[in-house]
């Protein structure tokens, strides 16, 4: 599979998302990492984004609530290459009506090879990495060849 590189800027575009039972955990993590977050452009779904903006005093570009399309909006921005990092504290013990949207969001994040943190420990490792403080050459895979091969097999 061929690949090329995409330059992630020094000031990353970071999406912040949390299910209801994980919002407090994300907020505590964000307070602890407020200085690091302040060096980046922040985006958030509905309640999570407004909570982050209010509690941290940092600008957060809002999307719709996750169940109302916010997860899909973030996924689209990742696919377009206009979001660089996804911090998504999801609740693994709760079934959500928008689980297919969540799965699609995580799928596109993996396809686009962007950094994803789904819990506090991973977010800590990600934000303590020196790669967050500068430019980074992300490998972007070209799935077109694989899709063509799969179509030939299906025919």
Secondary structure, DSSP 8 states (H G I E B T S, - for coil): --EEEEEE-SS-EEEEEE-GGGHHHHHHHHHHTHHHHHTSEEEE-HHHHHHHHHHH---EEE---GGGTHHHHHHHHHHHT---EEEEE--TTS--TTHHHHHHHHHHHHHTT-EEE-SHHHHHHHHHSGGGGS-EEEEEE--HHHHHHHHHHH-
